[in-house]
Amino acid sequence: MSDLGLSVLIVGGSGGIGWALCKTLSTLPNVKVMATYRQDIPEEAKDYGEIVWLPIDVREQSQYVALVEGVIEILSETTGQPARIDWVINCVGQLSIDQELPEKNLKSIESERFVKAMQINTLPTLLLAQHLQPLLRRSAAPRFATISARVGSISDNGLGGWYSYRCSKAALNMALKNISIEWGRLMPNSCTVALHPGTTDTSLSKPFQANVPEHKLFSADKTARLLMGVLMSLQRENNGQFLAFDGSLIEW
Ligand SMILES: NC(=O)c1ccc[n+]([C@@H]2O[C@H](COP(=O)([O-])OP(=O)(O)OC[C@H]3O[C@@H](n4cnc5c(N)ncnc54)[C@H](OP(=O)(O)O)[C@@H]3O)[C@@H](O)[C@H]2O)c1
């Protein structure tokens, strides 16, 4: 039994950015990394045996309780103390829904696809906050971040299109802002943020990389390093902000 330096939960740890964050965090001393997957744990994960994996399909409300129980069990076994989470980073997201590319215009909007985008990109952040609040409250400086996207910024929208994705990320941003206000009262040392990772070479961005200049397409490892820099430097005054990979502020 030992005390933890930092306990971190990466939701969507099996994805491109999520897995890169898991690897980066696991190289730091005294950090307990827990990560979730839906379909498969990354092939490479066997070389990182210290990362503990938990399953969740974020669309299934009943699975959040099992996730919390799993986290409590892991942390209680590790420390022998009441379970505490310091950081939650939600990296789950979908741009193409059911293999359908995002909408270019109003004509292609379909209600089922729109609702799925909200179920995957928006609602899970609220359910994670609801279920993990008791564990975050035990942290001296809780941090709660979801990977959003610059295209979810209303004031930055100059191109249009991608209706479901843009709307679900804009709604996600509102959800995070709301959480930051509620937790700002409940946990004055907490910091809740929306993060923009930059265009990153993952399965999500593959169909859209053709027109991205090489220097603007980051590897997942580079994105993880940059996002870690942002997460490490968060202060109380960053609570409720939308921050890019370089720490710059994005207008809502
Ligand atoms: N890549 C970019 O250029 C870029 C740019 C801006 C924002 N983002 C955002 O960054 C985040 C991470 O994206 P990424 O590029 O790393 O994409 P990715 O490689 O496709 O990873 C997406 C992750 O979401 C998980 N996921 C999807 N549906 C799920 C569900 N119903 N339940 C549980 N997990 C589910 C996937 O798990 P499974 O593989 O098991 O389905 C995977 O772990 C997303 O929110 C995305 O919107 C990415």
The ligand as an SDF file (V2000), in Angstrom:
LIG
                    3D

 48 52  0  0  0  0  0  0  0  0999 V2000
   -8.0000   14.0930  -34.3100 N   0  0  0  0  0  0  0  0  0  0  0  0
   -8.2720   15.3770  -34.4750 C   0  0  0  0  0  0  0  0  0  0  0  0
   -7.7680   16.0360  -35.4080 O   0  0  0  0  0  0  0  0  0  0  0  0
   -9.1810   16.0930  -33.5270 C   0  0  0  0  0  0  0  0  0  0  0  0
   -9.3670   17.4680  -33.6930 C   0  0  0  0  0  0  0  0  0  0  0  0
  -10.2160   18.1390  -32.8130 C   0  0  0  0  0  0  0  0  0  0  0  0
  -10.8360   17.4430  -31.7930 C   0  0  0  0  0  0  0  0  0  0  0  0
  -10.6390   16.0950  -31.6630 N   0  0  0  0  0  0  0  0  0  0  0  0
  -11.3370   15.4080  -30.5720 C   0  0  0  0  0  0  0  0  0  0  0  0
  -10.4000   14.6450  -29.8510 O   0  0  0  0  0  0  0  0  0  0  0  0
  -11.0680   13.5360  -29.2210 C   0  0  0  0  0  0  0  0  0  0  0  0
  -10.2610   12.2610  -29.4780 C   0  0  0  0  0  0  0  0  0  0  0  0
  -10.3060   11.9800  -30.8660 O   0  0  0  0  0  0  0  0  0  0  0  0
   -9.2110   11.1050  -31.6230 P   0  0  0  0  0  0  0  0  0  0  0  0
   -8.7170   11.9290  -32.7270 O   0  0  0  0  0  0  0  0  0  0  0  0
   -8.2680   10.4950  -30.6510 O   0  0  0  0  0  0  0  0  0  0  0  0
  -10.1610    9.9860  -32.2560 O   0  0  0  0  0  0  0  0  0  0  0  0
  -10.1090    8.4030  -32.2390 P   0  0  0  0  0  0  0  0  0  0  0  0
   -8.7190    7.9210  -32.4220 O   0  0  0  0  0  0  0  0  0  0  0  0
  -11.1370    7.9770  -33.2310 O   0  0  0  0  0  0  0  0  0  0  0  0
  -10.5820    8.0330  -30.7460 O   0  0  0  0  0  0  0  0  0  0  0  0
  -11.9060    8.1610  -30.3570 C   0  0  0  0  0  0  0  0  0  0  0  0
  -12.1190    7.4460  -29.0500 C   0  0  0  0  0  0  0  0  0  0  0  0
  -13.5140    7.5410  -28.7170 O   0  0  0  0  0  0  0  0  0  0  0  0
  -13.9470    6.2560  -28.2990 C   0  0  0  0  0  0  0  0  0  0  0  0
  -15.3810    6.0950  -28.4800 N   0  0  0  0  0  0  0  0  0  0  0  0
  -16.1400    6.3940  -29.5520 C   0  0  0  0  0  0  0  0  0  0  0  0
  -17.4290    6.0720  -29.3180 N   0  0  0  0  0  0  0  0  0  0  0  0
  -17.4730    5.5790  -28.0530 C   0  0  0  0  0  0  0  0  0  0  0  0
  -18.5050    5.0780  -27.2260 C   0  0  0  0  0  0  0  0  0  0  0  0
  -19.7820    5.0210  -27.6350 N   0  0  0  0  0  0  0  0  0  0  0  0
  -18.1860    4.6720  -25.9660 N   0  0  0  0  0  0  0  0  0  0  0  0
  -16.9090    4.7180  -25.5300 C   0  0  0  0  0  0  0  0  0  0  0  0
  -15.8810    5.1650  -26.2710 N   0  0  0  0  0  0  0  0  0  0  0  0
  -16.1680    5.5830  -27.5220 C   0  0  0  0  0  0  0  0  0  0  0  0
  -13.1610    5.2940  -29.1690 C   0  0  0  0  0  0  0  0  0  0  0  0
  -13.2070    4.0010  -28.6400 O   0  0  0  0  0  0  0  0  0  0  0  0
  -13.4180    2.7550  -29.6490 P   0  0  0  0  0  0  0  0  0  0  0  0
  -12.2350    2.8240  -30.5840 O   0  0  0  0  0  0  0  0  0  0  0  0
  -13.4270    1.5870  -28.7740 O   0  0  0  0  0  0  0  0  0  0  0  0
  -14.7100    3.0210  -30.3500 O   0  0  0  0  0  0  0  0  0  0  0  0
  -11.7920    5.9530  -29.0920 C   0  0  0  0  0  0  0  0  0  0  0  0
  -11.1630    5.5820  -27.8770 O   0  0  0  0  0  0  0  0  0  0  0  0
  -12.4820   13.5130  -29.8030 C   0  0  0  0  0  0  0  0  0  0  0  0
  -13.3700   14.0990  -28.8890 O   0  0  0  0  0  0  0  0  0  0  0  0
  -12.3720   14.4020  -31.0370 C   0  0  0  0  0  0  0  0  0  0  0  0
  -13.5980   15.0230  -31.3420 O   0  0  0  0  0  0  0  0  0  0  0  0
   -9.8210   15.4130  -32.5000 C   0  0  0  0  0  0  0  0  0  0  0  0
  1  2  1  0
  2  3  2  0
  2  4  1  0
  4  5  1  0
  4 48  2  0
  5  6  2  0
  6  7  1  0
  7  8  2  0
  8  9  1  0
  8 48  1  0
  9 10  1  0
  9 46  1  0
 10 11  1  0
 11 12  1  0
 11 44  1  0
 12 13  1  0
 13 14  1  0
 14 15  2  0
 14 16  1  0
 14 17  1  0
 17 18  1  0
 18 19  2  0
 18 20  1  0
 18 21  1  0
 21 22  1  0
 22 23  1  0
 23 24  1  0
 23 42  1  0
 24 25  1  0
 25 26  1  0
 25 36  1  0
 26 27  1  0
 26 35  1  0
 27 28  2  0
 28 29  1  0
 29 30  1  0
 29 35  2  0
 30 31  1  0
 30 32  2  0
 32 33  1  0
 33 34  2  0
 34 35  1  0
 36 37  1  0
 36 42  1  0
 37 38  1  0
 38 39  2  0
 38 40  1  0
 38 41  1  0
 42 43  1  0
 44 45  1  0
 44 46  1  0
 46 47  1  0
M  CHG  2   8   1  16  -1
M  END
$$$$
